[in-house]
Amino acid sequence: MDITLPGEGGRRASYRLLGRPAQPVAGARFSRIAYAAAHVVADPLAMTDPWSLPVVDWDRTMAFRHHLWRLGFRIAEAMDTSQRGMGFDWASAKELIRRSIAEARTAEGADLASGAGTDHLARSAASTLDDVIAAYEEQFGFIEGQGGKAIMMASRALAVVAKGPDDYARVYDRILAQASGKVILHWLGDMFDPALKGYWGSGDFETALDTVVAIIERHAGKVEGIKISLLDAGKEALRDRLPDGVVMFTGDDFNYPELIAGDGSKHSHALLGIFDAIAPVANAALARLADGDRAGYDALMAPTVPLSRKIFEAPTEYYKAGIVFMAWLNGHQEHFAMVGGMQSARGILHYADVFRLADQAGLLADPELAVARMKSLCDVAGI
C-alpha cells in the first residue's frame, strides 16, 4: 500500500507501508506498574469557541480509557496529556475525573490516579504560599472526595510565588501531611512547561534533587512514588535515593525502554504520555518483559522510540497534537480536532513523519483506514 507524503523542501515522495500492525496480548500481566497518561476527545461540533470553551465528547473519551484498561494499563487522568493548562480547565478536569473514577468501577481490574494541581488559580492571582496551598487543597479534596488517588502535579503558581527550596518544602509538607491516601509526585521539566523553570527553588538539578528527596523522606508513608519528566535518563538516578517502598515512575518519553527494563538490580516503573499512542506495542513488550524475554521486549519497544522522539520534539509541550493524531489514525475518534485548536500546533511535515514512524513501529491498527485519513489531512494541507 502506497501513499504520497510531503517532505522537506516542498518535495513529495511515495511511501510504501509495511502494514504490519502489532498484536497485543489479551489478559497480559506486567512486572512493572504502567500508567498511561490519557488524552481527551474533543467534540468539534459543540466547540463554538475552541480556544476558550472546551467541549468534550465524553462517550469517546471514556471508550478510550476502556481501550487502555483492556490492554492492562492504569490511567493517569487529567494530566498534561489531557491538556491541563493548555485549553483544558479545572472545571472540565473535575468532570473528567468524576466520570473516569465512576467508569473505572465498571471495568474489572481498572485502576487510575488523577492530577491535582493549582491550575484554577491564575498565576497573577497567587500572591502567597497560602493561596497555593488552598488551591492544592481544593483539588485534592475533590479527587479524594470521589474516592480517587491523587497525583500532585507541579504548580505554575508555586513557581511564581516561591522564593526558594524552603517554600516548596512548606507547601509539599502541608499537602502530603493531610492527604488521605498515598500520593504520586510529579516533577515536570520546563521543556514540557516553560513556566516551571527553576522548580523546587533552584535551576541546579542536584540542589533540586536534594529538596525533593528530603520531602519524600519526611513523608515516605504518604508517597507511592515520584514521576520525573526531564527527558534525561541520567537524572533518574533519583531512584537510587528513594526510601524503601517509594517507587520511581519514568516520565522520560525519549529513553523509557531501558529505564523500564532496568539494569538487573533497579528499574523504573512508568507513567508516560507516549503509552497513550503506543499502547498495543507497549502491552506486548511489557508482557515479554514479565516473561523474562528481554530480547523480545527490546525488539518491540525499539521502533517506538523514534516515533516518541518525533511526537515529543521541541517545542515539547505540543506533543499532545501527535498523541491525538495517532488516536484519529487508529479510529478511536472520527475527527482530528482538539480543545484549544491544538491540532494546529504542528505542521503537515511533522504529521507525515509521525505517520511513517507509526507504520514502522506496527502502530497503525488498520492501515487502510490510516491511509485514507492521512490522505484527507494531506488534501487539506494542499498536498
PAKEMI-967766 format. One line per 5 residues: number of its first residue (from 1); for each residue z, x, y of C-alpha. Coordinates in steps of 0.02 Angstrom, whole numbers, plus 50000, padded with zeros to 5 digits. Layout:
BEGIN
NUM> Z,X,Y  ...;
This chain:
BEGIN
1> 50000,50000,50000  49948,50073,50168  49993,50037,50349  49932,50113,50512  50079,50179,50614;
6> 50091,50263,50783  50133,50447,50800  50166,50574,50936  50036,50594,51072  49968,50420,51050;
11> 49883,50459,50885  49881,50333,50743  49887,50378,50561  49882,50286,50396  50044,50293,50297;
16> 50045,50258,50110  50208,50183,50050  50300,50249,49899  50358,50070,49873  50500,50109,49751;
21> 50648,50000,49803  50819,50058,49746  50906,49963,49608  51089,49932,49649  51219,49923,49512;
26> 51290,49750,49484  51480,49747,49475  51492,49931,49521  51664,50008,49539  51685,50152,49660;
31> 51801,50302,49656  51803,50304,49846  51858,50172,49971  51695,50120,50054  51694,50015,50212;
36> 51527,49961,50286  51535,49926,50472  51428,49769,50484  51310,49707,50619  51297,49530,50687;
41> 51140,49423,50679  51092,49350,50847  51024,49175,50872  50869,49209,50980  50831,49025,51010;
46> 51002,48993,51084  51018,49153,51187  50953,49092,51354  51035,49242,51439  51036,49382,51308;
51> 51112,49514,51421  51271,49421,51461  51288,49270,51345  51284,49323,51162  51250,49187,51035;
56> 51272,49224,50850  51184,49149,50700  51344,49126,50601  51260,49074,50438  51152,49231,50432;
61> 51296,49340,50491  51410,49278,50353  51270,49289,50224  51250,49473,50264  51435,49501,50234;
66> 51418,49421,50063  51272,49541,50030  51387,49689,50066  51531,49618,49964  51416,49589,49814;
71> 51369,49773,49823  51552,49824,49813  51585,49869,49995  51733,49824,50101  51685,49770,50277;
76> 51742,49847,50441  51724,49694,50551  51696,49678,50738  51673,49864,50761  51549,49970,50859;
81> 51409,49918,50741  51431,49737,50794  51401,49796,50974  51580,49785,51033  51572,49837,51214;
86> 51382,49833,51212  51338,49650,51228  51468,49577,51108  51626,49523,51198  51803,49492,51136;
91> 51782,49302,51137  51636,49320,51017  51728,49451,50916  51875,49333,50892  51762,49202,50817;
96> 51678,49333,50707  51847,49395,50644  51912,49219,50612  51757,49171,50515  51748,49333,50417;
101> 51930,49327,50362  51907,49147,50305  51743,49191,50218  51823,49336,50125  51942,49214,50044;
106> 51793,49128,49962  51722,49286,49881  51807,49367,49732  51864,49543,49772  51808,49535,49954;
111> 51905,49642,50075  51891,49682,50259  51980,49755,50410  51945,49707,50590  51932,49805,50750;
116> 52073,49787,50876  52036,49863,51045  52056,49828,51229  51878,49778,51273  51930,49614,51356;
121> 52020,49722,51485  51896,49786,51613  51919,49970,51648  51931,49927,51833  52073,49806,51795;
126> 52176,49932,51696  52297,50022,51810  52446,50060,51696  52483,50103,51516  52572,49936,51502;
131> 52405,49850,51540  52327,49943,51394  52473,49907,51279  52466,49721,51321  52279,49718,51284;
136> 52303,49801,51115  52447,49683,51076  52337,49532,51111  52201,49588,50991  52322,49647,50856;
141> 52414,49482,50871  52255,49383,50844  52198,49483,50692  52368,49485,50609  52390,49302,50651;
146> 52233,49266,50549  52307,49363,50403  52194,49512,50434  52213,49701,50438  52181,49795,50600;
151> 52078,49948,50639  52145,50021,50801  51988,50060,50899  51978,50189,51036  52005,50114,51208;
156> 51895,50144,51360  52035,50077,51469  52159,50202,51397  52037,50343,51428  52038,50292,51613;
161> 52225,50266,51633  52298,50406,51526  52344,50568,51616  52368,50673,51460  52417,50676,51275;
166> 52590,50602,51306  52512,50443,51374  52407,50421,51218  52561,50451,51112  52659,50319,51207;
171> 52525,50186,51180  52493,50226,50996  52679,50241,50958  52712,50069,51032  52570,49981,50941;
176> 52597,50064,50772  52785,50035,50777  52762,49847,50793  52608,49823,50682  52647,49704,50539;
181> 52541,49797,50411  52455,49962,50384  52328,50011,50516  52169,50116,50512  52150,50228,50664;
186> 51977,50258,50737  51929,50418,50828  51759,50383,50905  51669,50528,50987  51587,50522,51157;
191> 51414,50536,51076  51445,50356,51021  51526,50304,51185  51519,50421,51335  51667,50328,51412;
196> 51779,50405,51277  51752,50585,51330  51917,50681,51326  52002,50552,51216  52179,50597,51158;
201> 52203,50681,51328  52102,50839,51301  51923,50899,51290  51978,51033,51166  51964,50975,50986;
206> 52113,51074,50919  52227,51008,51055  52168,50830,51024  52193,50858,50837  52374,50909,50864;
211> 52405,50748,50962  52328,50639,50826  52420,50725,50684  52587,50708,50774  52558,50521,50800;
216> 52512,50496,50617  52661,50597,50556  52780,50488,50657  52704,50329,50585  52643,50383,50413;
221> 52711,50225,50334  52606,50117,50452  52442,50214,50444  52324,50183,50298  52203,50315,50361;
226> 52101,50379,50505  51915,50372,50531  51833,50506,50637  51657,50485,50703  51617,50654,50780;
231> 51455,50698,50686  51527,50868,50639  51577,50896,50458  51692,51041,50504  51803,50927,50606;
236> 51852,50829,50452  51969,50973,50414  52091,50848,50488  52109,50781,50312  52200,50942,50263;
241> 52337,50899,50386  52365,50717,50342  52532,50665,50266  52534,50607,50085  52473,50428,50071;
246> 52365,50435,50228  52179,50449,50191  52029,50515,50286  51883,50398,50316  51724,50487,50363;
251> 51627,50409,50504  51503,50553,50505  51332,50470,50490  51249,50642,50481  51349,50726,50341;
256> 51426,50585,50240  51361,50628,50064  51451,50795,50047  51607,50732,50138  51624,50584,50020;
261> 51588,50689,49865  51715,50820,49919  51743,50996,49860  51831,50958,49696  52005,50956,49771;
266> 51989,50846,49926  51865,50716,49986  51843,50586,50121  51833,50401,50094  51706,50309,50203;
271> 51696,50191,50350  51515,50201,50403  51390,50106,50506  51247,50177,50405  51312,50087,50250;
276> 51251,49926,50332  51073,49991,50316  51082,50092,50154  51199,49981,50053  51087,49963,49898;
281> 51064,50151,49878  51244,50192,49926  51302,50067,49795  51202,50152,49658  51254,50326,49717;
286> 51440,50285,49726  51430,50210,49552  51357,50376,49490  51494,50473,49577  51627,50364,49495;
291> 51548,50404,49327  51560,50591,49363  51372,50609,49389  51369,50717,49546  51186,50764,49524;
296> 51136,50581,49512  51241,50542,49666  51160,50682,49765  50984,50633,49712  51010,50456,49776;
301> 51103,50499,49936  50996,50646,49995  50845,50543,50052  50958,50428,50154  51016,50571,50266;
306> 50851,50596,50363  50848,50407,50388  51026,50405,50452  50997,50552,50567  50846,50463,50640;
311> 50939,50299,50665  51087,50391,50745  50985,50513,50850  51030,50534,51033  51067,50427,51130;
316> 51177,50390,50979  51256,50233,51050  51091,50142,51024  51095,50165,50835  51133,49979,50817;
321> 50949,49942,50850  50897,50038,50695  51029,49951,50590  50966,49778,50640  50784,49834,50621;
326> 50822,49878,50440  50904,49709,50410  50748,49623,50479  50629,49727,50374  50730,49681,50220;
331> 50732,49495,50251  50915,49474,50297  50860,49391,50459  50700,49309,50517  50683,49398,50684;
336> 50711,49565,50768  50819,49510,50914  50992,49572,50960  51130,49517,51076  51109,49604,51241;
341> 50924,49627,51204  50975,49790,51120  50816,49798,51015  50731,49866,51171  50844,50021,51169;
346> 50724,50112,51050  50536,50133,51060  50398,50099,50936  50386,50283,50883  50569,50278,50832;
351> 50546,50119,50731  50391,50190,50646  50491,50343,50593  50633,50233,50529  50506,50132,50429;
356> 50434,50287,50344  50604,50360,50305  50671,50195,50239  50525,50186,50118  50555,50365,50061;
361> 50739,50326,50030  50698,50172,49925  50768,50056,50057  50626,49931,50081  50680,49796,49960;
366> 50516,49700,49972  50380,49822,50028  50252,49685,50061  50372,49591,50175  50421,49753,50263;
371> 50239,49800,50293  50199,49627,50363  50347,49636,50481  50310,49815,50535  50129,49765,50572;
376> 50189,49623,50681  50301,49742,50780  50155,49863,50800  50046,49720,50861  50172,49678,50997;
381> 50175,49862,51046  49985,49865,51060  49958,49969,50903;
